Amino acid sequence: MSDKTDKLYNLQDLLISEFIQRIESGEASPSDLNAARQLLKDNNIHAQVTNENPLGNLVDMLPFQDDSENIVIASNGQKL
């Protein structure tokens, strides 16, 4: 590999290590978390949601309604 390629790989390793350190220490800002998320996305890193992994736990904590629940909308547009 060229020196330039080695430097790019090294920079990526340093960036990933910094993200890990900030996230594990609890010091990661929202923009750090977003940048880490984008790094994963840009590198085609995907996770499957299961009940046994942290991603599944996160989904369970989010305040979104399950599509399988019956939702009744009143004539005034309010959920019942």
C-alpha positions as CSV (number, residue, x, y, z in Angstrom):
1,M,0.0,0.0,0.0
2,S,1.0,3.5,-0.5
3,D,2.0,5.9,2.3
4,K,-1.2,7.9,1.6
5,T,-3.4,4.8,2.0
6,D,-1.6,3.8,5.2
7,K,-2.3,7.3,6.6
8,L,-6.0,7.1,5.7
9,Y,-6.3,3.7,7.4
10,N,-4.5,5.0,10.4
11,L,-6.7,8.1,10.6
12,Q,-9.8,5.9,10.4
13,D,-8.5,3.7,13.2
14,L,-7.8,6.7,15.4
15,L,-11.2,8.1,14.7
16,I,-12.9,4.9,15.6
17,S,-10.9,4.6,18.8
18,E,-11.8,8.1,19.8
19,F,-15.5,7.4,19.2
20,I,-15.3,4.3,21.3
21,Q,-13.5,6.1,24.1
22,R,-16.1,8.9,24.2
23,I,-19.1,6.6,24.0
24,E,-17.8,4.2,26.7
25,S,-16.9,7.1,29.1
26,G,-20.3,8.7,28.6
27,E,-18.7,11.9,27.4
28,A,-20.0,11.6,23.8
29,S,-22.0,14.6,22.7
30,P,-25.0,14.2,20.4
31,S,-22.9,15.3,17.5
32,D,-20.2,12.6,18.4
33,L,-22.9,10.0,18.4
34,N,-24.3,11.2,15.1
35,A,-20.8,11.2,13.5
36,A,-20.2,7.6,14.8
37,R,-23.6,6.6,13.3
38,Q,-22.7,8.2,10.0
39,L,-19.3,6.4,10.0
40,L,-21.0,3.1,10.4
41,K,-23.6,3.9,7.7
42,D,-20.9,5.1,5.3
43,N,-19.1,1.8,5.8
44,N,-22.2,-0.3,5.3
45,I,-22.2,-1.6,8.9
46,H,-25.7,-2.8,9.7
47,A,-27.2,-4.5,12.7
48,Q,-30.2,-6.8,13.0
49,V,-32.7,-6.1,15.7
50,T,-33.4,-9.0,18.0
51,N,-34.7,-9.2,21.6
52,E,-31.3,-10.4,22.7
53,N,-29.1,-7.5,21.5
54,P,-28.7,-3.9,22.6
55,L,-30.4,-2.6,19.5
56,G,-33.5,-4.6,20.4
57,N,-33.4,-3.1,23.9
58,L,-33.2,0.4,22.4
59,V,-36.2,-0.2,20.2
60,D,-38.2,-1.4,23.2
61,M,-37.3,1.9,25.0
62,L,-38.4,4.2,22.3
63,P,-41.8,5.8,22.6
64,F,-43.2,4.7,19.3
65,Q,-46.4,2.8,18.9
66,D,-46.4,-0.7,17.6
67,D,-48.0,-1.0,14.2
68,S,-49.8,-4.1,15.3
69,E,-51.8,-2.1,18.0
70,N,-55.2,-1.0,17.0
71,I,-55.5,2.7,16.8
72,V,-58.9,4.4,16.6
73,I,-59.1,7.9,15.3
74,A,-62.1,10.0,16.4
75,S,-64.0,12.2,13.9
76,N,-62.1,15.2,15.4
77,G,-58.8,13.6,14.6
78,Q,-57.8,12.5,18.1
79,K,-56.5,9.1,18.9
80,L,-58.8,7.1,21.2
